[in-house]
Amino acid sequence: MFNPPTLEDLQETRRANEKLVLSALDSKPEWVETELAKTTGLALSHLRAALASLLDQGRVRRLPGTGTRAVYGLADPGLADVPATPLTNDAKKVRDYLEGRADSALYMSEQLRMTREDIMTALSLLNAHGMVTCTFVGSLVIFRMKEVQALGTEQPAPAATGKKKQVA
């Protein structure tokens, strides 16, 4: 009997694929997507899923390539690899500040009257919980909160009114 993989199984596989990609990216500064697939032994779809997750985490950057070739390299947003312990007051403060906005660590430190080191510690903890994402604008790192997606929750069905739905 076939048992479909659980969400935990899929996440574990993605994390394992991410480790393969990160170790390959650590060996040289720039990788073309197809070379990366050959080196890691991952199918292109699995490689792209791992890259998308790593891009979202701010651990990988897409670099300028020639033509349509996708080129990737390691990115360092300056976040520490910390365990997902309960959120500290500083982490909650940064989380609340980032709701609905994106900002750099330096500007956040000015706005929240915290040291940049405290901001980075809080961001590292938020990242360990999978709550924060970052993008690079040149050498500037911009942080934002990930949008919460309700998995497995059903939306109530719209009430039947006897009218046809209008489609825009």
Residue pairs with C-beta under 8 A, 6 or more apart in sequence:
5 13
7 151
14 49
14 50
14 53
17 40
17 42
17 46
17 47
17 49
17 50
18 50
18 53
18 54
18 59
20 40
20 41
20 42
20 50
21 36
21 40
21 42
21 47
21 50
21 51
21 54
21 60
22 54
22 59
22 60
22 74
24 31
24 36
24 39
24 40
25 31
25 36
25 60
25 72
25 73
25 74
26 74
29 73
29 74
30 63
30 71
30 72
30 73
31 39
31 71
31 72
31 73
32 65
32 69
32 70
32 71
33 44
33 47
33 48
33 51
33 69
33 70
33 71
33 72
34 44
36 47
36 51
36 72
37 43
37 44
37 47
40 47
42 50
51 60
51 72
54 60
55 61
55 62
56 133
56 146
57 127
57 133
57 134
58 75
58 77
58 79
58 127
58 133
58 134
58 135
58 136
58 141
59 74
59 75
59 77
60 72
60 73
60 74
60 75
61 72
61 73
61 74
61 75
61 136
62 70
62 71
62 72
63 71
63 72
63 73
64 71
65 71
75 136
77 134
77 136
77 141
77 143
78 105
78 120
78 141
79 120
79 123
79 124
79 127
79 134
80 120
80 121
80 124
81 124
81 128
82 124
82 125
82 128
83 128
84 125
84 128
84 129
85 125
85 128
87 95
87 125
87 126
87 129
88 122
88 125
90 114
90 118
90 119
90 121
90 122
91 122
91 125
91 126
93 112
93 114
93 122
94 108
94 112
94 119
94 122
94 123
94 126
95 122
95 126
95 131
95 145
97 103
97 108
97 111
97 112
98 108
98 132
98 143
98 144
98 145
99 145
101 144
102 135
102 142
102 143
102 144
103 111
103 142
103 143
103 144
104 140
104 141
104 142
104 143
105 116
105 119
105 120
105 123
105 141
105 143
106 116
108 114
108 119
108 143
109 115
109 116
109 118
109 119
112 119
114 122
123 132
123 143
126 132
126 145
130 146
131 145
131 146
132 143
132 144
132 145
132 146
133 143
133 144
133 145
133 146
134 141
134 142
134 143
134 144
135 141
135 142
135 144
136 142
